[in-house]
Amino acid sequence: MKPIADRHPVDVHVGQAVRWRRKLRGLSQEALARRLGLTFQQVQKYETGANRISASALHAIARALEVPVAAFFEGLPDAADSAPATGEAEAGASLTARMLGAPGGLALAEAWLDLPPGPLRHRLAALVQTTAAALRGAAA
């Protein structure tokens, strides 16, 4: 598998978008692979950006997930100048796609929405932020 540093950012973005859309549909990698006539390992490589998705494969994935091909490019910086997304809406969309596409992200988001707004959510958010900061500090 290609090292993460060697993966093109667009391939990674499109792969994350495929994963997010697949999870929103409640499909496993194996189920999507069956619809496409591929192995789940190939879907896995597409989703991580390790393998580039050809135009025909992306079209087939879009049909299998019942979304337009353009959906996989949402939140991607303008290719003409390759500048990173700076708008709040674009940055939020990218963050949301990354979170929901991460292992456990969709389940966490669904559980979060089941919680009543208020102090409990604030405490849990603080716990996660503190834990992440401690882990970042330990890794440095």
C-alpha positions as CSV (number, residue, x, y, z in Angstrom):
1,M,0.0,0.0,0.0
2,K,1.2,3.5,-0.8
3,P,2.6,5.5,2.1
4,I,0.3,8.2,3.3
5,A,2.8,10.9,2.4
6,D,2.7,9.8,-1.2
7,R,-1.1,9.9,-1.6
8,H,-2.4,12.8,-3.6
9,P,-4.7,15.1,-1.5
10,V,-7.5,14.9,-4.1
11,D,-7.4,11.1,-4.0
12,V,-7.6,11.1,-0.2
13,H,-10.4,13.6,-0.2
14,V,-12.5,11.7,-2.8
15,G,-11.8,8.4,-0.9
16,Q,-13.0,9.9,2.4
17,A,-16.1,11.2,0.6
18,V,-16.8,7.7,-0.8
19,R,-16.4,6.3,2.8
20,W,-18.7,8.9,4.2
21,R,-21.4,8.4,1.6
22,R,-21.1,4.6,1.9
23,K,-21.5,4.8,5.7
24,L,-24.5,7.2,5.3
25,R,-26.1,4.5,3.2
26,G,-25.4,1.9,5.9
27,L,-23.3,-0.2,3.6
28,S,-20.2,-2.1,4.5
29,Q,-17.1,-2.1,2.3
30,E,-18.0,-5.6,1.3
31,A,-21.6,-4.7,0.3
32,L,-20.4,-1.8,-1.9
33,A,-17.7,-4.0,-3.4
34,R,-20.4,-6.6,-4.3
35,R,-22.4,-3.9,-6.0
36,L,-19.3,-2.8,-8.0
37,G,-18.0,-6.3,-8.8
38,L,-14.8,-5.6,-6.8
39,T,-13.1,-6.9,-3.7
40,F,-13.6,-5.1,-0.4
41,Q,-9.8,-4.6,-0.3
42,Q,-10.1,-2.5,-3.5
43,V,-12.9,-0.4,-1.9
44,Q,-10.7,0.0,1.1
45,K,-7.8,1.2,-1.0
46,Y,-10.0,3.7,-2.8
47,E,-11.3,5.0,0.5
48,T,-7.8,5.6,1.9
49,G,-6.5,7.2,-1.3
50,A,-4.0,4.4,-1.7
51,N,-5.4,3.7,-5.1
52,R,-6.8,6.3,-7.4
53,I,-10.3,5.9,-8.6
54,S,-10.7,6.0,-12.3
55,A,-13.5,8.1,-13.9
56,S,-15.5,5.0,-14.8
57,A,-15.1,3.5,-11.3
58,L,-16.1,6.8,-9.7
59,H,-19.2,6.9,-11.9
60,A,-20.1,3.3,-10.9
61,I,-19.6,4.2,-7.2
62,A,-21.8,7.3,-7.6
63,R,-24.5,5.1,-9.1
64,A,-24.2,2.4,-6.4
65,L,-24.5,5.1,-3.7
66,E,-27.2,7.0,-5.5
67,V,-25.3,10.4,-5.5
68,P,-24.0,12.6,-8.3
69,V,-20.3,12.2,-9.1
70,A,-19.8,15.9,-8.0
71,A,-20.8,14.9,-4.4
72,F,-17.3,13.3,-4.0
73,F,-15.6,16.7,-4.7
74,E,-17.7,18.8,-2.3
75,G,-15.4,20.8,0.0
76,L,-12.4,20.3,-2.2
77,P,-10.3,23.5,-2.7
78,D,-10.6,25.1,-6.2
79,A,-8.3,23.0,-8.4
80,A,-7.4,26.0,-10.5
81,D,-5.3,27.6,-7.8
82,S,-4.9,24.7,-5.4
83,A,-5.4,27.0,-2.5
84,P,-6.6,25.4,0.7
85,A,-10.2,26.0,1.7
86,T,-10.4,29.2,3.8
87,G,-14.1,29.8,4.0
88,E,-15.8,28.7,7.3
89,A,-18.5,26.7,5.4
90,E,-15.9,24.8,3.3
91,A,-13.7,24.2,6.4
92,G,-16.7,22.9,8.3
93,A,-17.8,20.7,5.5
94,S,-14.3,19.2,5.2
95,L,-14.1,18.7,9.0
96,T,-17.5,17.0,9.0
97,A,-16.6,14.7,6.2
98,R,-13.3,13.7,7.9
99,M,-15.1,13.1,11.2
100,L,-18.0,11.1,9.8
101,G,-15.6,9.1,7.5
102,A,-13.3,8.2,10.4
103,P,-13.8,4.8,12.0
104,G,-16.5,5.2,14.6
105,G,-17.2,8.8,13.5
106,L,-20.7,8.2,12.2
107,A,-21.7,6.1,15.3
108,L,-20.4,8.9,17.5
109,A,-22.3,11.5,15.7
110,E,-25.5,9.5,15.8
111,A,-25.1,8.9,19.6
112,W,-24.3,12.6,20.1
113,L,-27.6,13.6,18.5
114,D,-29.4,11.3,20.9
115,L,-28.1,13.3,23.9
116,P,-30.1,16.2,25.2
117,P,-28.5,19.7,24.4
118,G,-26.9,21.2,27.5
119,P,-24.4,20.5,30.2
120,L,-23.9,16.8,29.4
121,R,-22.9,17.6,25.8
122,H,-20.6,20.3,27.1
123,R,-18.9,18.0,29.6
124,L,-18.4,15.2,27.0
125,A,-17.0,17.7,24.5
126,A,-14.6,19.0,27.1
127,L,-13.6,15.4,28.0
128,V,-12.8,14.6,24.3
129,Q,-10.9,17.8,23.8
130,T,-8.8,17.3,27.0
131,T,-8.1,13.6,26.0
132,A,-7.0,14.6,22.5
133,A,-4.8,17.4,23.8
134,A,-3.2,15.0,26.3
135,L,-2.6,12.4,23.5
136,R,-1.1,15.1,21.2
137,G,1.2,16.2,24.1
138,A,2.3,12.6,24.7
139,A,3.1,12.1,21.0
140,A,5.3,15.1,20.9
